[in-house]
Amino acid sequence: MKAVTVAVLAAFVVTLTTVQGLEIDWIITGKPLAEECIAPGEEAVFNWVAKYHNVEEVDAAGYEDCSGFTNTAGVTGPYTFTSQAPGTYYFVCGVGGHCAGGKQKIKITVDPSC
């Protein structure tokens, strides 16, 4: 019984220490969120409360000037992004002036070295 308890506890500890992914507090901060890096297949989860935001993927120019999206409706979060393809991905909030005025945007790099 003692060995089983130790094995279960060890499995629990391993589970806690090997959680993969990125949790993003998708809020208005007045400046772009810090750039992040995830490995291919790893999840980036955008978290927010109620229907105050959305997540729109745009190109580099759209990221810079908050353009390139048509969805301006707020939705209930979270939103999960996963990609197997290395590269830089750009996300903005399309609701109201959240991107242009509140700088609610983030760059995420997908790279095996992350």
C-alpha positions as a Markdown table, in Angstrom:
| # | Residue | x | y | z |
|---|---|---|---|---|
| 1 | Met | 0.0 | 0.0 | 0.0 |
| 2 | Lys | 2.8 | 2.4 | 0.8 |
| 3 | Ala | 4.5 | 1.8 | -2.6 |
| 4 | Val | 1.1 | 2.5 | -4.4 |
| 5 | Thr | 0.7 | 5.8 | -2.4 |
| 6 | Val | 4.2 | 6.9 | -3.3 |
| 7 | Ala | 3.6 | 6.1 | -7.0 |
| 8 | Val | 0.3 | 8.0 | -7.1 |
| 9 | Leu | 1.9 | 11.0 | -5.3 |
| 10 | Ala | 4.9 | 10.9 | -7.7 |
| 11 | Ala | 2.6 | 10.9 | -10.7 |
| 12 | Phe | 0.6 | 13.8 | -9.3 |
| 13 | Val | 3.8 | 15.8 | -8.8 |
| 14 | Val | 5.0 | 15.0 | -12.3 |
| 15 | Thr | 1.6 | 16.2 | -13.7 |
| 16 | Leu | 1.9 | 19.5 | -11.9 |
| 17 | Thr | 5.4 | 20.2 | -13.1 |
| 18 | Thr | 5.0 | 19.2 | -16.7 |
| 19 | Val | 2.0 | 21.4 | -17.6 |
| 20 | Gln | 2.6 | 22.8 | -21.1 |
| 21 | Gly | 1.1 | 25.8 | -22.7 |
| 22 | Leu | 0.7 | 29.5 | -22.2 |
| 23 | Glu | -2.0 | 31.3 | -20.3 |
| 24 | Ile | -2.7 | 34.8 | -21.4 |
| 25 | Asp | -4.7 | 37.3 | -19.4 |
| 26 | Trp | -6.4 | 38.9 | -22.3 |
| 27 | Ile | -7.0 | 42.4 | -20.8 |
| 28 | Ile | -6.5 | 46.0 | -21.8 |
| 29 | Thr | -3.2 | 47.3 | -20.4 |
| 30 | Gly | -2.5 | 50.4 | -22.5 |
| 31 | Lys | 0.5 | 48.7 | -24.1 |
| 32 | Pro | 1.0 | 45.6 | -26.2 |
| 33 | Leu | 1.3 | 42.4 | -24.1 |
| 34 | Ala | 4.8 | 41.0 | -23.9 |
| 35 | Glu | 5.9 | 38.8 | -26.9 |
| 36 | Glu | 5.6 | 35.1 | -26.1 |
| 37 | Cys | 7.1 | 31.9 | -27.6 |
| 38 | Ile | 5.6 | 28.5 | -27.7 |
| 39 | Ala | 6.7 | 25.2 | -29.1 |
| 40 | Pro | 4.8 | 23.7 | -32.1 |
| 41 | Gly | 1.7 | 21.9 | -30.9 |
| 42 | Glu | 1.7 | 23.8 | -27.6 |
| 43 | Glu | -1.4 | 25.8 | -26.7 |
| 44 | Ala | -1.8 | 29.5 | -26.0 |
| 45 | Val | -5.0 | 30.1 | -24.1 |
| 46 | Phe | -6.4 | 33.6 | -24.1 |
| 47 | Asn | -8.5 | 34.1 | -20.9 |
| 48 | Trp | -11.0 | 36.9 | -20.2 |
| 49 | Val | -14.3 | 37.4 | -18.4 |
| 50 | Ala | -17.7 | 37.7 | -20.0 |
| 51 | Lys | -18.3 | 39.0 | -23.6 |
| 52 | Tyr | -16.0 | 42.0 | -23.4 |
| 53 | His | -13.3 | 40.8 | -25.9 |
| 54 | Asn | -12.5 | 38.6 | -28.9 |
| 55 | Val | -9.3 | 37.3 | -30.4 |
| 56 | Glu | -8.6 | 38.1 | -34.1 |
| 57 | Glu | -5.5 | 36.8 | -35.9 |
| 58 | Val | -4.0 | 39.4 | -38.2 |
| 59 | Asp | -0.8 | 39.9 | -40.3 |
| 60 | Ala | 2.1 | 42.0 | -39.1 |
| 61 | Ala | 0.7 | 45.2 | -40.7 |
| 62 | Gly | -2.7 | 44.6 | -39.0 |
| 63 | Tyr | -0.9 | 44.1 | -35.7 |
| 64 | Glu | 0.9 | 47.5 | -36.1 |
| 65 | Asp | -2.1 | 49.5 | -37.1 |
| 66 | Cys | -5.0 | 47.4 | -35.6 |
| 67 | Ser | -6.5 | 46.5 | -39.0 |
| 68 | Gly | -7.3 | 43.4 | -41.0 |
| 69 | Phe | -10.2 | 42.0 | -39.0 |
| 70 | Thr | -14.0 | 42.3 | -39.4 |
| 71 | Asn | -15.3 | 40.7 | -36.3 |
| 72 | Thr | -15.9 | 43.5 | -33.7 |
| 73 | Ala | -18.4 | 41.5 | -31.5 |
| 74 | Gly | -17.3 | 40.5 | -28.0 |
| 75 | Val | -17.5 | 36.7 | -27.2 |
| 76 | Thr | -17.2 | 34.6 | -24.1 |
| 77 | Gly | -13.6 | 33.3 | -23.6 |
| 78 | Pro | -11.4 | 31.5 | -23.5 |
| 79 | Tyr | -9.9 | 31.2 | -27.0 |
| 80 | Thr | -7.2 | 28.6 | -27.7 |
| 81 | Phe | -4.5 | 29.0 | -30.4 |
| 82 | Thr | -2.3 | 26.0 | -31.4 |
| 83 | Ser | 0.0 | 25.7 | -34.4 |
| 84 | Gln | 2.4 | 23.1 | -35.7 |
| 85 | Ala | 3.9 | 25.6 | -38.1 |
| 86 | Pro | 6.9 | 27.7 | -36.9 |
| 87 | Gly | 6.5 | 31.4 | -37.4 |
| 88 | Thr | 5.3 | 34.6 | -35.8 |
| 89 | Tyr | 1.5 | 35.0 | -35.2 |
| 90 | Tyr | -0.2 | 38.3 | -34.5 |
| 91 | Phe | -3.4 | 38.7 | -32.4 |
| 92 | Val | -5.6 | 41.7 | -31.6 |
| 93 | Cys | -8.8 | 42.3 | -29.8 |
| 94 | Gly | -11.4 | 43.4 | -32.5 |
| 95 | Val | -13.9 | 44.9 | -30.0 |
| 96 | Gly | -14.3 | 48.7 | -30.0 |
| 97 | Gly | -11.1 | 50.5 | -29.6 |
| 98 | His | -9.4 | 47.8 | -27.6 |
| 99 | Cys | -6.6 | 47.4 | -30.0 |
| 100 | Ala | -6.1 | 50.9 | -31.3 |
| 101 | Gly | -6.8 | 52.7 | -28.0 |
| 102 | Gly | -6.0 | 50.0 | -25.4 |
| 103 | Lys | -3.2 | 48.3 | -27.3 |
| 104 | Gln | -4.8 | 44.9 | -26.6 |
| 105 | Lys | -2.6 | 42.8 | -28.9 |
| 106 | Ile | 0.2 | 40.2 | -28.7 |
| 107 | Lys | 2.8 | 38.5 | -30.9 |
| 108 | Ile | 3.3 | 34.8 | -30.4 |
| 109 | Thr | 6.3 | 33.0 | -32.0 |
| 110 | Val | 6.0 | 29.3 | -32.6 |
| 111 | Asp | 9.5 | 27.7 | -32.6 |
| 112 | Pro | 10.9 | 24.3 | -31.5 |
| 113 | Ser | 13.4 | 26.1 | -29.3 |
| 114 | Cys | 10.7 | 27.6 | -27.1 |
